[in-house]
Amino acid sequence: METARRSEIPGRIVTRRLILRKQERSDARQVLIAIEESHEELSRWLVWAKTIPSFDGMEDYISRARAAWELREQHLFHVFDHADRFLGACGLEFIDWELRGFEIGYWLRSSAVGKGYMTEAVEALEVQVFEKCHARRVAIKCDVLNHRSSAIAKRLGYELEGVHRNERINALGEPQDTMVWAKTSSESRHEVT
């Protein structure tokens, strides 16, 4: 447990096509543009996207996310391509340091869908979690109707553990059935001690 507490997720992760970096207040404008572009799609799946935030609201959100990072409660990244175009976000939303269990959440702007960006980003984050934090479990949860989100979990070799029926109220105000996908350290191809 002490090793996991001292382990650090880096604030910047670089892949072949992407840069994942800790959220910055200076990202607010680009993030808002992506949310506006993708509002119809995002608002179907994400409660926070029911309304488009204000610029000040986005800066406040980013400040809270950075504080949660420092407290080791969440590690949220903005995802950019190598030309510095904001593509979306992914991160560790629920962390259990004693278990060394993590949940990865993500969203992608509509114009970037279908290019494998989020699969690449989630895989890069997963590698860090297994290697740097010695994760025992990494989970992805999504609405059973969100086929694009579940396709990422399938592509990366996560196992569907089950469906939680009427698990929460979704962004449309309806009961949602939630798929729970997971990978454990024994199933990961990454070094875990």
C-alpha positions in Angstrom: 0.0 0.0 0.0 2.8 2.4 0.9 4.3 2.0 -2.6 1.0 2.9 -4.3 0.7 6.0 -2.1 4.1 7.2 -3.2 3.6 6.3 -6.9 2.9 9.3 -9.1 1.0 9.6 -12.3 3.0 11.9 -14.5 1.3 15.2 -15.5 2.2 14.6 -19.1 2.0 11.4 -21.2 3.1 11.4 -24.8 2.0 8.8 -27.3 2.6 8.4 -31.1 -0.2 10.8 -31.9 -1.3 12.4 -28.6 -0.3 14.4 -25.6 -2.3 13.8 -22.4 -1.6 16.5 -19.9 -2.8 17.7 -16.6 -5.6 20.2 -17.1 -4.6 23.9 -17.3 -6.9 26.9 -16.8 -5.5 28.2 -20.1 -7.3 25.2 -21.8 -10.7 26.6 -21.0 -11.5 28.2 -24.3 -10.5 25.2 -26.4 -12.5 22.9 -24.1 -15.6 25.1 -24.4 -15.3 25.1 -28.2 -15.1 21.3 -28.2 -18.1 21.0 -25.8 -20.2 23.4 -28.0 -19.3 21.4 -31.1 -20.1 18.1 -29.5 -23.0 19.2 -27.2 -25.7 17.1 -28.9 -23.6 13.9 -28.5 -22.1 14.6 -25.1 -25.4 15.6 -23.5 -26.8 12.2 -24.4 -24.3 10.4 -22.1 -22.8 12.9 -19.6 -24.9 14.6 -16.9 -22.4 17.5 -16.7 -22.9 18.2 -20.4 -26.7 18.9 -20.2 -25.8 22.6 -20.3 -22.8 24.2 -21.9 -20.7 25.8 -19.1 -19.7 29.4 -19.1 -16.0 30.4 -19.5 -15.8 31.2 -15.8 -17.5 27.9 -15.0 -15.0 26.0 -17.1 -12.0 27.8 -15.4 -13.5 26.9 -12.0 -14.0 23.3 -13.0 -10.4 23.1 -14.1 -9.2 24.7 -10.8 -11.2 22.1 -8.8 -9.8 19.3 -11.0 -6.2 20.5 -10.3 -6.9 20.6 -6.6 -8.3 17.0 -6.7 -5.1 16.0 -8.5 -2.9 17.4 -5.7 -5.1 15.6 -3.1 -4.7 12.4 -5.2 -8.5 12.1 -5.5 -8.6 12.3 -9.3 -6.1 12.6 -12.1 -7.8 14.2 -15.1 -6.1 14.9 -18.4 -6.8 17.0 -21.4 -6.0 15.2 -24.6 -4.4 17.0 -27.5 -3.0 16.0 -30.8 0.6 16.9 -31.6 -0.6 20.0 -33.4 -2.0 21.2 -30.0 -5.7 20.7 -31.0 -7.9 19.8 -28.0 -9.6 16.4 -28.7 -11.2 15.5 -25.4 -10.5 14.4 -21.8 -9.8 11.2 -20.0 -8.7 10.4 -16.5 -8.8 8.5 -13.3 -12.1 9.5 -11.7 -12.5 7.1 -8.8 -9.3 6.0 -7.0 -9.0 3.6 -4.2 -5.4 3.8 -3.1 -5.7 1.0 -0.5 -7.1 -1.5 -3.1 -5.1 0.1 -5.9 -8.3 0.3 -7.9 -8.9 2.9 -10.5 -11.8 3.9 -12.8 -11.1 5.5 -16.2 -13.6 7.9 -17.7 -13.4 9.8 -21.0 -15.0 11.9 -23.7 -14.1 12.9 -27.2 -15.1 15.9 -29.3 -17.4 14.8 -32.2 -15.0 15.8 -35.0 -12.3 13.5 -33.5 -14.5 10.4 -33.2 -13.6 7.3 -35.3 -9.9 7.8 -35.5 -8.8 5.7 -32.5 -7.7 8.7 -30.5 -9.5 7.8 -27.3 -8.4 4.1 -27.5 -4.8 5.4 -27.7 -5.3 7.8 -24.8 -7.0 5.3 -22.5 -4.4 2.7 -23.2 -1.6 5.1 -22.4 -3.3 6.0 -19.1 -3.8 2.3 -18.3 -0.1 1.6 -18.9 0.8 4.4 -16.4 -1.7 3.1 -13.8 -0.4 -0.5 -13.9 3.2 0.4 -14.1 3.5 3.5 -11.8 0.7 2.8 -9.3 0.8 -1.0 -9.3 -2.9 -1.2 -10.0 -4.7 -4.3 -9.1 -7.9 -3.3 -10.9 -8.8 -0.7 -13.6 -12.4 -0.3 -14.6 -14.4 1.5 -17.2 -18.2 2.1 -16.8 -20.6 3.2 -19.4 -24.3 3.2 -20.3 -25.3 0.0 -22.0 -26.5 2.1 -25.0 -23.2 3.9 -25.4 -21.7 1.5 -28.0 -18.7 3.8 -28.8 -17.6 3.9 -25.2 -17.9 0.2 -24.7 -16.1 -0.5 -28.0 -13.0 1.1 -26.4 -13.1 -1.2 -23.4 -13.5 -4.2 -25.7 -10.7 -3.1 -28.0 -8.3 -2.8 -25.0 -9.2 -6.2 -23.7 -11.3 -5.3 -20.7 -13.7 -8.0 -19.5 -17.4 -7.2 -19.1 -18.1 -8.1 -15.5 -21.8 -7.4 -15.7 -24.5 -4.8 -16.0 -25.8 -2.8 -13.1 -29.5 -2.4 -13.8 -31.1 1.0 -13.1 -27.8 2.0 -11.6 -28.1 5.8 -11.9 -30.2 8.5 -13.6 -28.6 9.3 -16.9 -28.3 12.7 -18.6 -31.8 12.4 -20.1 -33.3 11.9 -16.6 -34.0 8.2 -17.2 -32.8 5.1 -15.3 -29.6 3.9 -16.8 -28.2 0.3 -17.0 -24.4 0.6 -16.6 -21.9 -1.8 -18.1 -18.9 -2.5 -15.8 -15.7 -3.4 -17.7 -12.5 -4.3 -15.8 -8.9 -5.5 -16.2 -6.9 -6.8 -13.3 -3.1 -6.8 -12.8 -3.1 -10.5 -13.7 -4.8 -9.7 -17.0 -2.6 -6.8 -17.8 0.5 -7.2 -20.0 2.1 -4.3 -18.0 4.6 -4.8 -15.2 2.9 -5.0 -11.8 4.6 -5.7 -8.4 
